[in-house]
């Protein structure tokens, strides 16, 4: 499981298009500014240069 600290996150509801770093979204958790964790599935969008996730 990966632990990520993110500045911006984009919610993805559709199928994974080309341009992502990994072939599939990967389970992980994000450390929030309030020091709590949020779980989800993550992948890096290489085109928009931001982390994408869905719950």
PyMOL commands that set and color helices and strands:
alter all, ss='L'
color gray80, all
select strands_A, chain A and resi 2-4+9-11+26-31+37-45+50-54
alter strands_A, ss='S'
color yellow, strands_A
deselect
rebuild
show_as cartoon
